[in-house]
Amino acid sequence: MVGAIPGALPPLIGWAAARDSLDFGAWTLFAIVFVWQIPHFFAIAWLCRRDYAQAGFRMLSSDDETGVRSASQAVLFACSFY
C-alpha cells in the first residue's frame, strides 16, 4: 500500500507539468494508477512466488499454489474502491 502512492505520483506530476494544473483529470489518472498497482503486485508476487521464497521474503502468495487466494485478494482490493 505504501508504495502505491509514490507509484501513482509520476502521472500526476506529468499532468501538472504539461497543463499547469491539477484538475479532475489529473486526480482521476492518479486514482486509476493507484488502484491498479496492488492487484498488479499480487499478480507479479504470485508469478514470482518461488523467487520471493528463495530470497527469504514471506508473501501472501508463498503457499498459494493455485493462485486462488492471491487472485481473490487482488479482486477484493480493486472492488473496494468502487
Secondary structure, 3 states (H helix, E strand, C coil): CCCHHHHHHHHHHHHHHHHCCCCHHHHHHHHHHHHHHHHHHHHHHHHCHHHHHHCCCCCCCCCCCCCHHHHHHHHHHHHHCC
